[in-house]
Amino acid sequence: MQDDCKMNNICYLCAVKTKKNMAQVSMTVRMDSSVKASFDALCAQFGMSANTAMNIFAKAVVATRKIPFEIKAAEPQPISRGMEAFMALREEARKNGVQDMTLDEINEEIRQSRAKRDGKK
């Protein structure tokens, strides 16, 4: 860390600038070309290369042991119409006392239904 840095915690930019003869490795990152162009342009505005920005990101992740921004899953989707139909059929089966059918009984019922649909016995 540089002496003129007034930060109370780790200064990632200073840490990148003051590397101490550490072994360097190369890393390849794939991303959309338009994202890369925008990233490069922003990094240039910040006065650094994309490589420096990626090093700062990696050091921040290692130092804090977390991604330095929130990552979350999309909101859960409502139950699909198919699942709603399945649950309605399941409730109807419960009301009619046939919810505890064996797999063989279920398959036989399906076979009979298909045969009836196709005009077979």
N, C-alpha and C positions, 0 to 999 in steps of 0.2 A: 504494500500500500504506500502511496506517495505521502510525504510529510505534509503537503499543503491540503490534503483531503480532510475535510471537516466532518465526515460521516462517522457516526457512532458505531455502525456495524460494518460489515464487509463491503468494500467498494468494488464492485465487479469490474468496472472499466479500468480502475487502477490495477487490479489483479491481472487483467489481460495484458496491460501495457508493461508490467514489470515481471514478465516470465523469467524464471530462473533455470536456464539450461535444461528444461524438461524435454523428454523425448516427445516428438511430434508425430501424430498419426493423421491420416487422411480419412475423411468420412464423406460418403455420397448421400445426398438427400434428394429425393424425387418430389417435385411439386408442379402444380399447374404453371405454365409459362407466364400467364398474366399475373399470377400471384408473385412469381419470382421477379418480374419486371417492377412491380409495385414495391416489393420488399427492397430491391436494389436501390430504387429511387429514394425511398424513405431513409435507408441507411446512409446514402450519400448526403441527404439533408442533415442527418445527425453527425456527419463528419467521420463516418466509419464505413468499413466494407461489410458486406453480408457475412463474410467469414468472421470478422470481429464480433458482429452481433450474435452469431451462433455460438461463439465461444463464451460471450457474456451470459447468454441463456443457459448454456450447459453448466457454467460455474454457479449460477444462481440456483439451478435445480440441485446440484450436488451439495451446495452449502446449506440450503434450506430443507433439503430432502423432500421437496414437493415442487409441483409445477407452479410457477409464479403467477398463475391466473386460474380462475375457476373453470373446470371442465365438468360438464354435467350432461346426462342423457336427455333426449327429447322427452317431452311430457308423454305419459302413457296414453295410448290411443284408447278411445272407448271400445267396448266389446263389439266385435264385428257382428254384422247381421247374421252370419252363419252361426256364431257362437250363441247369439240370442235365440235362434231357432232351435239349436241343440238343447239349450237349457229349458226351453218351453216343452220340447218333446220329452225330456227327462222328467219334468214335473208331471206331464200327462201320464207317463209310464208309472210314476210313483202313485198317482191317484188311482190308476187302473190295476195296481198290484202286480205289475210285470217288470218292476225295476231290477229284480234279482235274477234275471235270465242268465243262463250259462252262455259261453261263447258259441257252443254248438247250437243252442236254441236261437241265438241271434242270427247266426249264419243260415240256419234253416228258414227263419222268417224272411230273411233277405232273399234267399233262393226262391221261396214261394211267391214273394212279391214280384220278383223279376219274371218268373214264369207266368204269372197272371198278366203282367204288363205286356209280355211278348206273345200272349195267347197260347201258352203251353200249360200242361198240367203236371 
